């Protein structure tokens, strides 16, 4: 009986640890995206579009002692593939999705 309690206790601790890990994953450890406005010209027609590209910042630390920095620009956690017709030809690009990341303090990519 004592051995069964020990095994059930270990299973319970494992379930709690898995739940905590899943909870942290739910909030996401993401690379962040910044927006860049650019002019795209196709067949003589041009249009200004705002593209989302990978920023040099993350929303998670890569080491326990990594300090936060102020990005100084709005950053986004996700992007969506968007298309627009320019000069009669469809053009696809990544556009920012949702509101900007809520914290101005983020972690530098540190050339990784």
Residue frames relative to the residue before (quaternion, step in Angstrom):
aa qw qx qy qz dx dy dz
X 1.0000 0.0000 0.0000 0.0000 0.00 0.00 0.00
X 0.6500 0.5152 -0.3204 0.4576 3.57 0.99 -0.82
X 0.6410 0.5250 -0.3203 0.4592 3.58 1.03 -0.78
X 0.6381 0.5255 -0.3222 0.4615 3.59 1.02 -0.78
X 0.6380 0.5166 -0.3251 0.4695 3.60 1.01 -0.77
X 0.6388 0.5239 -0.3216 0.4626 3.57 1.01 -0.82
X 0.6615 0.4933 -0.3064 0.4745 3.58 0.93 -0.87
X 0.6601 0.4933 -0.3115 0.4732 3.61 0.93 -0.82
X 0.6174 0.5382 -0.3385 0.4632 3.60 1.06 -0.70
X 0.6573 0.4981 -0.3027 0.4777 3.60 0.97 -0.87
X 0.6380 0.5130 -0.3248 0.4737 3.59 0.99 -0.80
X 0.6494 0.5220 -0.3107 0.4574 3.58 0.99 -0.83
X 0.6533 0.5002 -0.3098 0.4764 3.59 0.95 -0.85
X 0.6373 0.5232 -0.3259 0.4625 3.57 1.01 -0.79
X 0.6518 0.5105 -0.3155 0.4637 3.59 0.98 -0.80
X 0.6401 0.5124 -0.3215 0.4737 3.59 1.01 -0.78
X 0.6562 0.5046 -0.3071 0.4695 3.60 0.93 -0.88
X 0.6511 0.4997 -0.3159 0.4760 3.60 0.98 -0.79
X 0.6429 0.5227 -0.3214 0.4583 3.60 1.00 -0.74
X 0.6477 0.5020 -0.3164 0.4779 3.58 0.98 -0.80
X 0.6494 0.5090 -0.3139 0.4698 3.58 0.95 -0.84
X 0.6617 0.4942 -0.3061 0.4735 3.60 0.94 -0.85
X 0.6271 0.5314 -0.3396 0.4573 3.60 1.03 -0.73
X 0.6554 0.4926 -0.3138 0.4789 3.59 0.93 -0.85
X 0.6523 0.5132 -0.3199 0.4568 3.59 0.98 -0.80
X 0.6002 0.5766 -0.3609 0.4207 3.57 1.05 -0.71
X 0.6868 0.4601 -0.2896 0.4824 3.59 0.96 -0.77
X 0.4685 -0.7505 0.3834 0.2652 3.55 1.25 -0.12
X 0.1206 -0.7114 0.6883 0.0752 3.47 -1.09 0.88
X 0.0712 0.8573 -0.4946 0.1240 3.52 0.01 1.32
X 0.4209 -0.5649 0.6253 0.3358 3.42 -1.38 0.35
X 0.3342 -0.7493 0.5377 0.1944 3.56 -1.09 0.62
X 0.2981 -0.7535 0.5660 0.1514 3.55 -1.21 0.61
X 0.2046 -0.7500 0.6153 0.1305 3.55 -1.11 0.73
X 0.4267 -0.6988 0.5087 0.2661 3.56 -1.20 0.41
X 0.0804 -0.7635 0.6404 0.0235 3.53 -1.15 0.77
X 0.2342 -0.7580 0.5909 0.1462 3.57 -0.81 0.97
X 0.0538 0.8003 -0.5908 0.0871 3.55 -0.88 0.97
X 0.4009 -0.6812 0.5531 0.2635 3.55 -1.24 0.44
X 0.1308 -0.7753 0.6161 0.0474 3.56 -0.83 1.06
X 0.0832 -0.7976 0.5973 0.0119 3.57 -0.82 1.06
X 0.0756 0.7686 -0.6287 0.0904 3.55 -0.84 1.09
X 0.8485 0.0067 -0.0457 0.5272 3.61 -0.84 1.00
X 0.7218 -0.4515 0.2467 0.4628 3.60 0.99 0.77
X 0.6494 0.4627 -0.3254 0.5083 3.61 1.22 -0.17
X 0.0811 -0.8083 0.5824 0.0289 3.56 -0.97 0.82
X 0.0526 -0.7784 0.6256 0.0022 3.51 -1.28 0.53
X 0.3890 -0.6758 0.5727 0.2529 3.55 -1.15 0.74
X 0.0345 0.7864 -0.6161 0.0286 3.59 -0.86 0.94
X 0.3501 -0.7091 0.5710 0.2203 3.55 -1.23 0.49
X 0.1368 -0.8110 0.5688 0.0095 3.53 -0.51 1.29
X 0.3129 -0.7096 0.5956 0.2093 3.56 -1.14 0.68
X 0.0412 0.7889 -0.6121 0.0344 3.55 -0.83 0.97
X 0.6594 -0.5268 0.3619 0.3960 3.55 -1.21 0.58
X 0.2673 -0.7615 0.5718 0.1474 3.56 -0.88 0.97
X 0.5513 -0.6179 0.4384 0.3494 3.58 -1.21 0.28
X 0.6231 0.5251 -0.3365 0.4720 3.60 1.19 0.50
X 0.1896 -0.7473 0.6267 0.1133 3.53 -1.35 0.46
X 0.4240 -0.6855 0.5143 0.2931 3.57 -1.24 0.26
X 0.7029 0.3568 -0.2700 0.5529 3.59 1.23 0.42
X 0.5041 -0.6540 0.4805 0.2955 3.53 -1.19 0.61
X 0.3417 -0.7324 0.5485 0.2144 3.57 -1.11 0.67
X 0.7548 0.1317 -0.1411 0.6269 3.57 1.32 -0.03
X 0.6299 -0.5806 0.3529 0.3761 3.61 -1.10 0.57
X 0.7468 0.3975 -0.2192 0.4861 3.61 1.09 -0.57
X 0.4028 0.7356 -0.4700 0.2752 3.60 1.23 0.14
X 0.3301 -0.7583 0.5241 0.2032 3.62 -0.73 1.00
X 0.4849 -0.6370 0.5051 0.3224 3.56 -1.25 0.39
X 0.1884 -0.7539 0.6185 0.1166 3.54 -1.28 0.47
X 0.4478 -0.6446 0.5395 0.3048 3.55 -1.29 0.32
X 0.3737 -0.7586 0.4904 0.2106 3.59 -0.55 1.14
X 0.2871 -0.7968 0.4895 0.2077 3.60 1.02 -0.69
X 0.7414 0.2649 -0.1921 0.5858 3.60 1.26 0.24
X 0.5490 -0.5936 0.4440 0.3860 3.59 -1.13 0.41
X 0.1204 -0.7873 0.6038 0.0333 3.56 -0.95 0.96
X 0.2333 -0.7806 0.5711 0.1005 3.57 -1.11 0.72
X 0.4221 -0.7228 0.4914 0.2405 3.58 -1.10 0.67
X 0.8124 0.1292 -0.0788 0.5630 3.60 1.12 -0.39
X 0.2152 -0.7545 0.6099 0.1119 3.51 -1.32 0.46
X 0.1975 -0.7552 0.6088 0.1413 3.53 -1.29 0.29
X 0.4715 -0.6552 0.5088 0.2993 3.55 -1.09 0.68
X 0.0449 -0.8047 0.5901 -0.0476 3.55 -0.66 1.20
X 0.1306 -0.7890 0.5917 0.1016 3.56 -1.12 0.52
X 0.0706 -0.7614 0.6443 0.0109 3.49 -1.26 0.66
X 0.3828 -0.7060 0.5410 0.2495 3.58 -1.13 0.56
X 0.0037 0.7818 -0.6214 0.0505 3.56 -0.73 1.13
X 0.8415 0.0012 -0.0374 0.5390 3.56 -0.63 1.12
X 0.6921 -0.4912 0.2705 0.4544 3.58 1.10 0.67
X 0.6760 0.4417 -0.2870 0.5153 3.60 1.28 0.02
X 0.4305 -0.6956 0.4989 0.2862 3.62 -0.84 0.86
X 0.1025 -0.7762 0.6217 0.0208 3.55 -1.03 0.90
X 0.1639 -0.7973 0.5753 0.0803 3.60 -0.78 1.01
X 0.0678 0.7788 -0.6201 0.0661 3.55 -1.16 0.71
X 0.5048 -0.6197 0.5023 0.3298 3.56 -1.30 0.31
X 0.0962 -0.7809 0.6167 0.0251 3.56 -0.84 1.04
X 0.5524 -0.6060 0.4374 0.3692 3.62 -1.06 0.63
X 0.2124 -0.7787 0.5835 0.0894 3.54 -1.08 0.81
X 0.8332 0.1937 -0.1578 0.4933 3.55 -0.88 0.94
X 0.6994 -0.4562 0.3342 0.4371 3.56 -1.31 -0.12
X 0.6197 -0.5400 0.3995 0.4059 3.59 -1.20 0.37
X 0.6491 -0.4859 0.4147 0.4130 3.55 -1.33 0.40
X 0.4847 -0.7356 0.4026 0.2486 3.57 -0.76 1.06
X 0.7308 0.3992 -0.2407 0.4986 3.61 1.06 -0.55
X 0.3707 -0.7138 0.5427 0.2418 3.57 -1.01 0.77
X 0.6474 0.4912 -0.3232 0.4849 3.58 1.23 -0.33
X 0.0619 0.7905 -0.5983 0.1154 3.54 -0.60 1.22
X 0.4913 -0.6511 0.4900 0.3076 3.57 -1.28 0.08
X 0.4696 -0.6741 0.5003 0.2733 3.55 -0.99 0.92
X 0.5553 -0.6392 0.4315 0.3111 3.57 -1.05 0.80
X 0.2019 -0.8285 0.4942 0.1689 3.60 1.21 -0.53
X 0.6102 -0.6084 0.3391 0.3774 3.58 0.98 0.90
X 0.4016 0.7169 -0.4815 0.3047 3.60 0.96 0.78
